[in-house]
Amino acid sequence: MADFPVKWFSSDMGGSPSGSDEVGALIDLLKACLITGFNTSPLISLAFDSSTGLVTAEIGQGHGFLKHQVISISGADQDQFNGDFRITEAGGTWVAFAPDAAPISATATGELMEIKAAPIGGWEVVLEDSERNRIMLRSTNTRSNGLMLHVQNDHWDDGSYDNWSDASSSAYPQRGAKVKIVTDHTDIDTYLTLSEARWPIGWDYSSDGREWSLVGDDRLFYYTSRYAERNQRSTVTFGEFDSVIEGDAFATVLQGIPYGVEADWADNNDDNYAEFAKFGSSGEHYLARPYHQMPTDTETLWSKRGLGFAFGLMHQYPNPASYGFYVHNGPIILEEVIEGDGNMLRGYLPGFVQPLQTAFAYHKAVLDDLPSLEGVPVLLWLSAYDDAGGYYDYKEVNGSGLLGFRLDKWRAYQ
């Protein structure tokens, strides 16, 4: 069976989770993308065309599945029709995909054949308190270090003891969910916190409204959401990077957004966004533990390094010499911040290619014909490099650069 270790999801997909600011909505989104999938729909028919080598799945109007999306098919009597597949073409009522092998029958049969957005898989719910909107998630990959993501997705304005120190008062809830790297748990409220941050919820004050994406494998994912008055996007992440330290038991990152209250989101000039697209920034970038693996009293910070200042900001678009669009396929370096000694190489962030230019027309595009990456689908998505969302613009790209995510595989063993 074909393997798709990396999957992507977005608010443009049919049946996608809301990603709203309602309590529990971020948890619902994470579970849908990582574990359960979404948009389960009955199939009208499945038919194999031997001349093209493709299966056409007839679904009906408004199905919402997109080209390059990985889907899961179940319920066919003929096994060759069942499994995970990447959509090669999508029409108004149908999608097409290449099966692993030619089915024994040109037409599938089955009492209840279904299609859905395939989840990433390889993640599990360790503990969940649905009434209080708390959850612990972790990778089930045998290579995983076992560190968990703890998400508190209520409005957490229920008293001064449950508010961040930056909150104006308990009457002003923080705009976001509390997220932590945790270990050594006994229950949903008892654990050892290694790092903590905040993730965006909803799209309040964004003039263009709902827009999010999530892309990941079974050990790490990146989540991007648009929100606040500047109408920009923050990318946050949790998971395991590729460490240069053999047996690194704490090679886990957590990236968050600046702390603030609802009034900050309504302010055109406040610092609302994660500087994820910027190289060298360590704001709200947290490591589980330092390279020496010992606990410390201070947060361990990290930053990214690539070519130039940020993703998408090496050259103007189109390139004057060729009118082309270019990406760099080298690794994105992960540096650990060492107080008094500068930064050190801790490892590499999996999943990226680096666009050298930012072309707004490519936002949300999936390209599979980039030079040196022919046949590899690459998802492009705008993300802020400026924490004020472009209040101080750089090269007239309004505070954001293009991120590039490989959609084939992120790890050497995959």
N, C-alpha and C positions, 0 to 999 in steps of 0.2 A: 504494500500500500504506500502511496506517495506520502511523504512527510512534510508538514508545513510547520516548522518549529516557531516561526514568527508570524503573528497575525496582527491586523490593524482594524480599528473600529472608529466610527465617527458619528456625529449627530445627523449626518446626511443619510445614514442607512435606515431603511425601514424598520420600525419597531424598536429603535435604539432607546436606551434608558434616557430619562429626561436630563439628568445632570443638574437639576434645579437646586434652589436653596432650601427646599423642604427637608425637614429632618429625615435622615436615613437615605436620601437620594444618592449621595456619593457612594455609600455602601452598596446600594442596589446596582449602581453602575459598575463598580469594581467586581462584584460577584458575577454579573452578567458577562462581562468581558473576559474574566479570568477563568470562570468555572462552569457556568451553565449555558452560555450562549443566549441568543434572543431572536425575535421575529420568527418563531416556529410557525410554519404555514403548510397546509396540505397541498400536495402536488396533484395536478390534473393528469399529467403523463410524464414519462421519461422515455426518450427515444434515441437510439444510437444510429449515427450515420457513418457507415463504413468508409464512404468516400472522403469524409473530412476527419474521421477519427474522433468526433465530438459527440457528446450527449447533450440533447436539448431538454431542459426541464421546463415544462409549461406550468406556470403558477397562476397567472391572472393579472389583471390590471392593478397597479399600485403596489407591486411586491416589494420594492425598496431595496433589492439587492444590487450591488455595484460591481462593475468590472474590477478585477484583481482581488476582490474580497474572497476569503476562504469560507466555504459553506460546508455544512454537514448534511448528508442525505441518509435517510433511514427508512426502513419499512419495505424495501423492494425484495421480492422473492429471489431475485438473481443478485448474488453477492457483489458482482462487479459494479453495480449501480450504487452500492452503499459505501459510505466513508466520507472523508474530507477531500475537497477538491477546490482548486482556485478557478474562479470565473474568468473565462477568456473573452466572452462577449455578453452583453446584457441588452435586451429589448424591452418593450413596454409590458409584455406579458410573459417573458421567458428569460432564461439565462442558459449559457452553454459552458461546458467544461470538458476536459480531456480525462477519460477514465484511465485507471492503471493498466487495464487490459480490455480487449474487446469483449463485451458481454456475450453470454451464450445465446441470448435472445435480443433481437433488435428493439423490442419493446418491453419495458418492465411491467411486472404485475405485482400486486400486493394490496392487502385490504386497507392499509393506511400508510401511504408513502408521504414523507414529510421532508421539508428543507428548513434549515435555520442557519443563522450566523454562528459558525463554529467558534467556541471559546478557545483561548490560548491553551488551556489545559496545563496540568502539572502544578496547579495551585490547590490549596485546600483551606477550608475554614477550620481553624483550631478551636476557637471559642466564639460565641456570638450572644449578645444580649440585645435582642431585637426591640424590646420595650424601651431600653435606654440608648439605643442606637450606637452600640459599640461592637467592634469585631476585631479578631486577630486572624491574619492571613499569613501563610508561608508557602514556600516552594516545596514540592515533593520530590524534586530531582535528587538522585542519590549523591550528586556532587555538591548539593547545597550545604551551607554552613548552619542552617536551621534557625537563623534569626528571623523574627516575625515583624510584620507591620501591624501596629495597633492603630485603629481609626476610631475617633470619637466624633460622631456626625450628628450631634444635637446642636442647639443654638448656644449652648454653654454660657448662658447668662444668668444662671440660677444661684448666684451668690459670689461674693468676692473671692472665695477660696477656689472657685473654678474658672476664674478669669486670668488671662495673661496679664502680666504686670503693665503692659502698654495700654490696656483698656482704659477708657476714660472713667468708667464706673461700671458697676454690675448692671446698670440700666442700659448700657450700650454693648450689645453682643458683638463679639468678634466676627468679622466676615471670613469665615472659613472653618474647616474641620481640623481638629487636633490630630496629628499623625506622629507616630513614634517608632523607632527601632527598639524592640524589646526582646528579652530572653528570660529564662528562669521563672516562668509563670506558674502560679497555682490556681488562679482564677482570672476572670476578665478584668479585675481591678487590682490584682496583686502580681507584680512582675518587676524586673529590673529594667529601667529605662537607660538605653545607651545614647540616644539622640532624639530630639523632638523638633517638630516644625509645624507649619500650617499649610493646608491646601485650599485652593479656591472652591467655592460652591456657588452655583447659580450664575446669572449674567446681569445682575442688577446694574443699572445706569449705562449699560452698553447699548448704543443706538441700533446696532445690527442684531442684537438678541442672541439666542442660543447658538453656540458653536463649540464643539469639543472633539478631541481625538484621543485615542489610546492605542499605542503600539508596543508590543513586547514579546518576550519569550517566557519560558517557564522559570526564569530566575530574576528577571528585571523588566520593568515597564516604564514608559514615559507617558505622562498625561498632560494634555494641553487644553486650556480653556480660555475663552474670551469673556471679559467682564470689565466693569468700571467705566468712568466717564471718558477716559482716553480711548476706549473701544479696542484695546490691545489684548494680546494673548500671553499667558504665562505657561511655561512648561515646568512640570515638577516630576520627580522620579523617585522610585524606591527599588532596590534590588542589588544584586551581586555583580561586581565588575570583574574584569580579568586582571588579577593581581600579579605583580612581579615577585611577590613573596611566596615561596613554596609553602603550602599548608596554611595560608592566611585565613584564620578563623573569623576575621572581622572585616572581610572585604565587601562591605555593604554600605551603600550610600543612601542618603535621604536629602532631597532638595525641596525647599519650601518657598513661600512667598513672604514679603515683608508683613509684619504684624500691623493691624490697624482695625478701626471700627467702621461702621457703615458710612459715617460722614466722610471718611477718607476716600471711599469708593466714589462718592458724589463730587469729589474735588478734582478739577482738571489737572492740577499740578502736584498732587500728592504721590508719594512713592508707593505704588500699588503692585508692581510687577516683579516677578523673578527675573534676574538678569541671566537667564539660562543660555541665551545665544551668545553672550559675551565671553571671550576668553580671558582668563586671569581673575575673574570675579569669584569671591568666596562667600559672598553674602547669602545667608540661608542655605549654604552647602555644608552638610554634616556627614562625617564618617562614624561608623559604629565605634571604632577604637583606633588609636594611633598604630603606626607600623610595628611598634614593639609589643603590641597586643595587651598591654597592661592598662587597667582602669586609671583615669585621670580625673581631676576636679574641674577641668575646663573642657569646653567643646573642641572636638577635632574637626578642622575645616579642610575643604578641598576646593580645587578649581580645575577648569578644563584648559587645554592648550591645543590649538590647531594652527592653521595658517592665518596670519594677519590678526585683525582686531576682534573679529566675531564671525560667526556663520554668515555667509552671504555678503561679506563686506570687503572682499579683496579687490574686486574690479567692478566697473560699471556694467550695466546691461542695456543693450547687447554689447558684446565685446567689439570695439571699433575695428580691430584688425580682421575679424571674421564674421561678425554679426551672430556669434554663437553663444551658447549657454554651457558653462563648464562646472565640473565638480572635481574635488580632490578625493581620492579613494584611500588615502593613508589613514592610520588610526588617530582617534582623538585621545590625547594623553590626559590621564588623571593625576594631578599633583596633590600631595598632602602638604598643608601649610605647617611649617615648623617654626615656632616662635624664636626669633633671633637668628635663625639660620636660613631664612628664605623657604623655598619649596623643594620638595623631593618627589621623584617619580614613584608613585605607588602602584600604577597599573594603567589600564586602558578601558575606556567606556565602549562597550559593545554596541553595534547596531548602526553606527553613523557612516554616511559619506558627507563631505563638507562642500556644499555649493559655494562657489567662489563669487557668485553674484546673487543679487536678490531681484527677482522679476515677480511682481505681484500677480501676473497672469498665471504663474505656476503654483500659487497657493492652493493646496488640496489636490494637486495633480499627482498621478502615479505614472512615472516614465519608465519604460523598459528598453530604451534605445540610447542610453547615455554612453559616450565614448568609454571604452574599457569595461563597461558594465552591460553590454548587450545581452538581453534576455533576463536581466535581473531587475525586477520591479523595485523602484525607489519612490517612496512617498515623500513629498515636499510639503512643508507646513511652516507658516510664519510664526515666529516667536519673539518676544521682546528681548532686546539686549540692554535696554535702558529702564531703570526701575520706575521712572516717571512716565513710561510709555511714550517716549519721544518728545517730551517737553523740550529737551535739547537734542535736536535732530542731528544725525551724522550721515553725510552723503545723501541727504534727502530721501532716506528710506523710512522715515517716520518712526524711528526707534525700534525697528524690528528687522530680523534677518531670516533667511530661509534655512530651516533645518532639513536634512536629508536622512531618511531611514531606509536601510535595506529591508526588503520584505522576504528575502530568501532564508538566510541563516546568519546568526550572530557569533557562533562559537565554533572553534575548530573541530569539536567532536560531533557537531550536528550534521 
